[in-house]
Amino acid sequence: THESTIKAIYDGRTFLESIPAGTEVGVILESTSFYAEQGGQ
């Protein structure tokens, strides 16, 4: 498993401090378990 901290919440227009339930947003994390591999498509 991987643990991280949410650094920011973004709704496509602005960064938010809080959101109502059911709102679609993007999150910016401090770290991720995903990693880039060599090469591309």
C-alpha distance matrix in Angstrom:
0.0 3.8 6.8 10.3 13.8 16.1 19.1 21.3 22.1 24.6 26.8 28.5 31.3 30.2 27.4 27.1 26.5 25.8 26.0 27.5 25.5 25.5 25.9 24.3 23.0 20.9 18.5 18.2 15.0 15.2 12.5 10.5 8.3 11.6 14.4 18.1 19.9 23.5 26.0 26.3 27.8
3.8 0.0 3.8 6.7 10.4 12.9 15.6 18.1 19.3 21.8 24.3 25.9 28.5 27.2 24.3 24.2 23.6 23.3 23.9 25.8 24.3 24.4 24.3 22.7 20.9 18.4 15.7 14.9 11.5 11.4 8.9 7.4 6.2 9.9 12.6 16.4 18.8 22.4 24.9 25.1 26.9
6.8 3.8 0.0 3.8 7.2 10.0 12.9 15.6 17.1 20.0 22.7 24.7 27.0 25.3 22.1 21.6 20.7 20.5 21.5 23.6 22.4 23.0 22.8 21.6 19.6 17.4 14.2 13.4 9.8 9.5 8.1 8.1 8.6 12.2 14.9 18.6 21.3 24.9 27.4 27.4 29.2
10.3 6.7 3.8 0.0 3.8 6.7 9.1 12.1 14.0 16.9 20.0 21.8 23.9 21.9 18.7 18.5 17.6 18.0 19.3 21.8 21.1 21.8 21.1 19.8 17.3 14.9 11.4 10.1 6.5 5.9 5.7 7.0 9.1 12.1 14.6 17.9 21.1 24.5 26.8 26.7 28.5
13.8 10.4 7.2 3.8 0.0 3.8 6.0 9.2 11.4 14.7 17.9 20.1 21.6 19.3 15.8 15.4 14.2 14.8 16.6 19.5 19.4 20.5 19.5 18.6 15.8 13.7 10.0 8.7 5.8 5.4 7.4 9.6 12.4 14.9 17.3 20.3 23.7 26.9 29.0 28.6 30.4
16.1 12.9 10.0 6.7 3.8 0.0 3.8 5.8 7.6 11.0 14.2 16.4 17.9 15.7 12.2 11.8 11.1 11.7 13.3 16.4 16.6 17.6 16.1 15.2 12.3 10.3 6.6 6.0 4.7 6.3 8.9 10.6 13.8 15.5 18.0 20.6 24.2 27.3 29.0 28.1 29.5
19.1 15.6 12.9 9.1 6.0 3.8 0.0 3.8 7.3 10.2 13.8 15.7 16.6 13.9 10.4 10.7 10.2 12.1 14.2 17.7 18.7 19.7 17.6 16.6 13.2 11.0 7.5 5.5 5.4 6.0 9.5 12.0 15.6 16.8 18.8 20.9 24.7 27.4 29.1 28.2 29.8
21.3 18.1 15.6 12.1 9.2 5.8 3.8 0.0 3.8 6.5 10.2 12.1 12.9 10.2 6.7 7.3 7.8 9.8 11.6 15.2 16.5 17.3 14.7 13.8 10.2 8.4 5.8 5.1 7.2 9.1 12.2 14.0 17.6 18.2 20.3 22.1 25.8 28.4 29.6 28.3 29.5
22.1 19.3 17.1 14.0 11.4 7.6 7.3 3.8 0.0 3.8 6.9 9.5 10.6 8.5 5.5 5.4 7.0 7.8 8.5 12.0 13.3 13.8 11.0 10.1 6.6 5.9 4.7 6.5 9.2 12.0 14.6 15.5 18.8 19.2 21.6 23.2 26.9 29.6 30.4 28.7 29.4
24.6 21.8 20.0 16.9 14.7 11.0 10.2 6.5 3.8 0.0 3.8 5.7 7.1 5.8 4.5 6.0 9.2 9.9 9.8 12.9 14.5 14.1 10.7 9.2 5.6 5.1 6.1 7.9 11.4 14.4 16.6 17.2 20.4 20.0 22.2 23.3 26.8 29.2 29.6 27.5 27.9
26.8 24.3 22.7 20.0 17.9 14.2 13.8 10.2 6.9 3.8 0.0 3.8 5.6 6.0 6.6 7.3 10.8 10.6 9.2 11.6 13.1 12.2 8.4 7.0 4.6 6.2 8.8 11.3 14.7 17.9 19.9 20.0 22.9 22.3 24.6 25.5 28.9 31.2 31.2 28.8 28.7
28.5 25.9 24.7 21.8 20.1 16.4 15.7 12.1 9.5 5.7 3.8 0.0 3.8 6.1 8.1 10.2 13.9 14.3 13.0 15.3 16.7 15.2 11.6 9.4 7.3 7.7 10.6 12.3 16.0 19.1 20.8 20.8 23.6 22.4 24.3 24.6 27.9 29.8 29.5 26.9 26.6
31.3 28.5 27.0 23.9 21.6 17.9 16.6 12.9 10.6 7.1 5.6 3.8 0.0 3.8 7.2 9.5 13.3 14.2 13.5 15.9 18.1 17.2 13.4 12.1 10.1 10.7 12.9 14.2 18.0 20.7 22.9 23.3 26.5 25.5 27.1 27.4 30.7 32.5 32.2 29.7 29.6
30.2 27.2 25.3 21.9 19.3 15.7 13.9 10.2 8.5 5.8 6.0 6.1 3.8 0.0 3.8 6.4 10.0 11.7 11.9 14.9 17.4 17.3 13.6 12.9 10.2 10.6 11.8 12.7 16.3 18.6 21.3 22.3 25.7 25.1 26.9 27.5 31.0 33.0 33.1 30.9 31.2
27.4 24.3 22.1 18.7 15.8 12.2 10.4 6.7 5.5 4.5 6.6 8.1 7.2 3.8 0.0 3.8 7.0 9.3 10.4 13.9 16.3 16.7 13.3 12.8 9.6 9.4 9.5 10.1 13.4 15.5 18.4 19.8 23.3 23.2 25.1 26.2 29.8 32.1 32.6 30.7 31.3
27.1 24.2 21.6 18.5 15.4 11.8 10.7 7.3 5.4 6.0 7.3 10.2 9.5 6.4 3.8 0.0 3.8 5.6 7.1 10.7 13.4 14.5 11.5 12.0 9.4 10.2 10.0 11.4 14.1 16.4 19.4 20.7 24.1 24.5 26.8 28.2 31.9 34.4 35.1 33.2 33.8
26.5 23.6 20.7 17.6 14.2 11.1 10.2 7.8 7.0 9.2 10.8 13.9 13.3 10.0 7.0 3.8 0.0 3.8 7.1 10.7 13.4 15.4 13.0 14.1 11.8 12.6 11.5 12.6 14.4 16.2 19.4 21.1 24.4 25.4 27.8 29.7 33.4 36.1 37.1 35.5 36.3
25.8 23.3 20.5 18.0 14.8 11.7 12.1 9.8 7.8 9.9 10.6 14.3 14.2 11.7 9.3 5.6 3.8 0.0 3.8 7.1 9.7 12.1 10.3 12.1 10.6 12.3 11.6 13.7 15.4 17.6 20.4 21.6 24.6 25.6 28.4 30.5 34.1 37.0 37.9 36.2 36.7
26.0 23.9 21.5 19.3 16.6 13.3 14.2 11.6 8.5 9.8 9.2 13.0 13.5 11.9 10.4 7.1 7.1 3.8 0.0 3.8 6.5 8.5 6.6 9.0 8.6 11.2 11.6 14.5 16.5 19.3 21.7 22.2 24.9 25.6 28.6 30.5 34.0 36.9 37.6 35.5 35.7
27.5 25.8 23.6 21.8 19.5 16.4 17.7 15.2 12.0 12.9 11.6 15.3 15.9 14.9 13.9 10.7 10.7 7.1 3.8 0.0 3.8 6.4 6.0 9.5 10.5 13.7 14.5 17.7 19.5 22.5 24.6 24.7 27.1 27.9 31.1 33.0 36.4 39.4 39.9 37.7 37.6
25.5 24.3 22.4 21.1 19.4 16.6 18.7 16.5 13.3 14.5 13.1 16.7 18.1 17.4 16.3 13.4 13.4 9.7 6.5 3.8 0.0 3.8 5.7 8.9 10.7 13.8 14.7 18.2 19.5 22.6 24.2 23.9 25.8 26.7 30.1 32.2 35.4 38.5 39.0 36.9 36.6
25.5 24.4 23.0 21.8 20.5 17.6 19.7 17.3 13.8 14.1 12.2 15.2 17.2 17.3 16.7 14.5 15.4 12.1 8.5 6.4 3.8 0.0 3.8 6.4 9.3 12.6 14.3 18.1 19.7 23.1 24.4 23.5 25.2 25.6 29.0 30.8 33.8 36.9 37.1 34.7 34.1
25.9 24.3 22.8 21.1 19.5 16.1 17.6 14.7 11.0 10.7 8.4 11.6 13.4 13.6 13.3 11.5 13.0 10.3 6.6 6.0 5.7 3.8 0.0 3.8 6.3 10.0 12.1 15.7 17.9 21.4 22.9 22.4 24.5 24.6 27.7 29.3 32.4 35.3 35.4 32.9 32.4
24.3 22.7 21.6 19.8 18.6 15.2 16.6 13.8 10.1 9.2 7.0 9.4 12.1 12.9 12.8 12.0 14.1 12.1 9.0 9.5 8.9 6.4 3.8 0.0 3.8 7.2 10.0 13.7 16.1 19.8 20.9 20.0 22.0 21.6 24.6 25.9 29.0 31.8 31.7 29.2 28.7
23.0 20.9 19.6 17.3 15.8 12.3 13.2 10.2 6.6 5.6 4.6 7.3 10.1 10.2 9.6 9.4 11.8 10.6 8.6 10.5 10.7 9.3 6.3 3.8 0.0 3.8 6.6 10.1 12.9 16.5 17.9 17.4 19.9 19.5 22.3 23.6 26.9 29.6 29.8 27.5 27.4
20.9 18.4 17.4 14.9 13.7 10.3 11.0 8.4 5.9 5.1 6.2 7.7 10.7 10.6 9.4 10.2 12.6 12.3 11.2 13.7 13.8 12.6 10.0 7.2 3.8 0.0 3.8 6.9 9.8 13.4 14.6 14.1 16.8 16.3 18.8 20.1 23.5 26.2 26.5 24.4 24.6
18.5 15.7 14.2 11.4 10.0 6.6 7.5 5.8 4.7 6.1 8.8 10.6 12.9 11.8 9.5 10.0 11.5 11.6 11.6 14.5 14.7 14.3 12.1 10.0 6.6 3.8 0.0 3.8 6.3 9.9 11.4 11.5 14.5 14.7 17.3 19.0 22.6 25.5 26.4 24.7 25.4
18.2 14.9 13.4 10.1 8.7 6.0 5.5 5.1 6.5 7.9 11.3 12.3 14.2 12.7 10.1 11.4 12.6 13.7 14.5 17.7 18.2 18.1 15.7 13.7 10.1 6.9 3.8 0.0 3.8 6.9 8.7 9.7 13.2 13.4 15.4 17.1 20.8 23.5 24.7 23.5 24.7
15.0 11.5 9.8 6.5 5.8 4.7 5.4 7.2 9.2 11.4 14.7 16.0 18.0 16.3 13.4 14.1 14.4 15.4 16.5 19.5 19.5 19.7 17.9 16.1 12.9 9.8 6.3 3.8 0.0 3.8 5.4 6.8 10.5 11.5 13.7 16.1 19.7 22.7 24.4 23.6 25.2
15.2 11.4 9.5 5.9 5.4 6.3 6.0 9.1 12.0 14.4 17.9 19.1 20.7 18.6 15.5 16.4 16.2 17.6 19.3 22.5 22.6 23.1 21.4 19.8 16.5 13.4 9.9 6.9 3.8 0.0 3.8 7.1 10.7 12.2 13.8 16.3 19.9 22.7 24.9 24.6 26.7
12.5 8.9 8.1 5.7 7.4 8.9 9.5 12.2 14.6 16.6 19.9 20.8 22.9 21.3 18.4 19.4 19.4 20.4 21.7 24.6 24.2 24.4 22.9 20.9 17.9 14.6 11.4 8.7 5.4 3.8 0.0 3.8 7.1 8.8 10.3 13.2 16.6 19.7 22.0 22.0 24.3
10.5 7.4 8.1 7.0 9.6 10.6 12.0 14.0 15.5 17.2 20.0 20.8 23.3 22.3 19.8 20.7 21.1 21.6 22.2 24.7 23.9 23.5 22.4 20.0 17.4 14.1 11.5 9.7 6.8 7.1 3.8 0.0 3.8 5.4 7.8 11.0 14.3 17.7 19.9 19.7 21.7
8.3 6.2 8.6 9.1 12.4 13.8 15.6 17.6 18.8 20.4 22.9 23.6 26.5 25.7 23.3 24.1 24.4 24.6 24.9 27.1 25.8 25.2 24.5 22.0 19.9 16.8 14.5 13.2 10.5 10.7 7.1 3.8 0.0 3.8 6.5 10.2 12.8 16.4 18.8 19.0 20.9
11.6 9.9 12.2 12.1 14.9 15.5 16.8 18.2 19.2 20.0 22.3 22.4 25.5 25.1 23.2 24.5 25.4 25.6 25.6 27.9 26.7 25.6 24.6 21.6 19.5 16.3 14.7 13.4 11.5 12.2 8.8 5.4 3.8 0.0 3.8 7.0 9.7 13.3 15.4 15.2 17.1
14.4 12.6 14.9 14.6 17.3 18.0 18.8 20.3 21.6 22.2 24.6 24.3 27.1 26.9 25.1 26.8 27.8 28.4 28.6 31.1 30.1 29.0 27.7 24.6 22.3 18.8 17.3 15.4 13.7 13.8 10.3 7.8 6.5 3.8 0.0 3.8 6.5 10.0 12.5 13.1 15.6
18.1 16.4 18.6 17.9 20.3 20.6 20.9 22.1 23.2 23.3 25.5 24.6 27.4 27.5 26.2 28.2 29.7 30.5 30.5 33.0 32.2 30.8 29.3 25.9 23.6 20.1 19.0 17.1 16.1 16.3 13.2 11.0 10.2 7.0 3.8 0.0 3.8 6.7 8.9 9.6 12.5
19.9 18.8 21.3 21.1 23.7 24.2 24.7 25.8 26.9 26.8 28.9 27.9 30.7 31.0 29.8 31.9 33.4 34.1 34.0 36.4 35.4 33.8 32.4 29.0 26.9 23.5 22.6 20.8 19.7 19.9 16.6 14.3 12.8 9.7 6.5 3.8 0.0 3.7 6.4 8.2 11.3
23.5 22.4 24.9 24.5 26.9 27.3 27.4 28.4 29.6 29.2 31.2 29.8 32.5 33.0 32.1 34.4 36.1 37.0 36.9 39.4 38.5 36.9 35.3 31.8 29.6 26.2 25.5 23.5 22.7 22.7 19.7 17.7 16.4 13.3 10.0 6.7 3.7 0.0 3.8 6.9 10.4
26.0 24.9 27.4 26.8 29.0 29.0 29.1 29.6 30.4 29.6 31.2 29.5 32.2 33.1 32.6 35.1 37.1 37.9 37.6 39.9 39.0 37.1 35.4 31.7 29.8 26.5 26.4 24.7 24.4 24.9 22.0 19.9 18.8 15.4 12.5 8.9 6.4 3.8 0.0 3.7 7.1
26.3 25.1 27.4 26.7 28.6 28.1 28.2 28.3 28.7 27.5 28.8 26.9 29.7 30.9 30.7 33.2 35.5 36.2 35.5 37.7 36.9 34.7 32.9 29.2 27.5 24.4 24.7 23.5 23.6 24.6 22.0 19.7 19.0 15.2 13.1 9.6 8.2 6.9 3.7 0.0 3.8
27.8 26.9 29.2 28.5 30.4 29.5 29.8 29.5 29.4 27.9 28.7 26.6 29.6 31.2 31.3 33.8 36.3 36.7 35.7 37.6 36.6 34.1 32.4 28.7 27.4 24.6 25.4 24.7 25.2 26.7 24.3 21.7 20.9 17.1 15.6 12.5 11.3 10.4 7.1 3.8 0.0
